Amino acid sequence: MKNEFEFKTLAEFMEHFTDEQTCRKHFTAIRFRNGEYCPHCGHGTVHLFANGKRYRCGKCKKDFTIITGTVFGETKLPLKKWFIAIYLLSTTSKGISSVQLAQHVGVTQKTAWFMDHRIRSAMKQNKGQLFGTIEADETYIGGLERNKHRSKRLHAGTGGTGKTAVFGMTSRKGETKAEVVPALNSEQLHKTITENVAEGSTLYTDTATAYIGLKGFEHVKINHSSGEYVQGQVHTNSIESFWALFKRGYHGVYHQMSRKHLQRYVDEFIFRFNRRTFELHGKFEAVVARVSESTRLPYKELIA
């Protein structure tokens, strides 16, 4: 998508998006980049009201605005505040908490939390398969048992006890994917790999027993338990570098991620990681484009 406006600094971003009209014009150009259409029925003939804010479909006759049917929904917040939130969430490498976002945007923490999750819902990962040389690795997210209040400890050992499992895969020449999984056993990992990695790819993993019996791939293992981390081209350093970044965001910015919303946080970090070489405007525009294509996330659904 060719950008109407390209910025290289935050100062340029703020100097351009100074009013609601500019933001609305920018979002309209992105949402209608393939032609105008009705979000209710998809018809291609729509009429703009004289006030320049509402449209009416030429077929179903329903009225709508440029944000109808998007992640924004029928928000009462100005687009300028949404744009600032998108900029901050898409360009900060380790994310931004709802407390910080509230201070920067000028809204309550509750509203900022809602904005954060709505934007994350537009950062969902692509459904396509990875191919070529793939690294796969697993991790656990959550607090240490020894740091919990005695009454909240599970007393079931250490390691992944009380934590949530996340499994990740990265293509040496492509993108990275990760998802929250119910367990890190053979059945679950074999299923996740088969769904997300093209058959015939070369797969690099550690020696975890859950990978035993994996079929359809050239499977090469690296033995971490014996102090072996790199053997020529065989290693899992790339996916582990993503875990390192994700955990710095977890510990340093968010501090806690609920099991219920963890996948959205994973999607957020994957989205930025796959676009880490983009310029600032490229990261921002990538989110805005997805916002225009994603459906709204009601507050009641978010807290259900």
C-alpha positions, 0 to 999 in steps of 0.5 A: 500500500502506498502511503499518502504520508510518510513520517520518520519521527514522532515529531513529524507524526504529531505535526501531521495528525493535528486535527480530526479531519486529517485523521479521518481523511487518512483513515478513509483513504486506507479503508476505501483503498480498493473502492468505497463500499457499505460495511453492512451489505458490501455494496459498492455505491455509497453516498456521503452526507453533506456533513462529510461524516456519515454515509448511506448505502445505495442498496440497503439504505443503511447509514454508517460512518468510516469507522463502522464495522472496524475495531474502533466501532462507534467509538466516542474517542477522536481518531487522533487519540486512537492514532496516538495509541496505535503509534505507541503500541506498534513502534515500542519494541516491548509494548506500552502498559495501559497506565502509560498509554492513559497518560500519553493519550489523555484517557482513563486507565480503563479506557486505555486498557480497552484501547490496547486490547482492541488494537491487539485484536487487529494484530492477529497472526497470519494463517499461512504456513511457514516453510524452509528452515524452521526453528521451534521452541517452547516457553512458559509465561507466569510468575515463579512459585516461590514469589507467590503468596504461600496460600496461592502456591500449587505445591506441585513442583517448579518449572512450568507449574502454575504457568501458561505454555506458549509454543513458537516457530520461526522461519529463517527467511520468513516470519515468526509465529507463536500460540498459547497451547494447553500443554507441551506434550507430543500430541499438542506440539505435533498438531501445532507444528503440522498446522503451521509448518509446510511439509518437507521443511527442515525443523530445528528443535531441542531434544525435548521428548515431545518432538519424538516421532514427528513426521513429514519434516527433516528434523534435526535436534540440538542438545542443550542439556549437554551444553550444545547450543550451535552446531553449524547452521543448527540452532534455535537462537532465532526463536529464543531471541523472540522469547527474550524480547517477549519476556523483557516486555512481560517483566519490564512493561506489563508485569502480568498477563492473564491466561485469558488475554495472553494470546493477544499479548503474544500476537502483539509481540509477534506483529512487531517482531515480524516488522522490526525492520519496517520504518516507523510509518510502515509499522503504524500503517500496517496496524491501521490497515488491519484495524480497517479490516477487523471487526469491533471487540465489545467491552462485554466480550472482553471482560466476559 
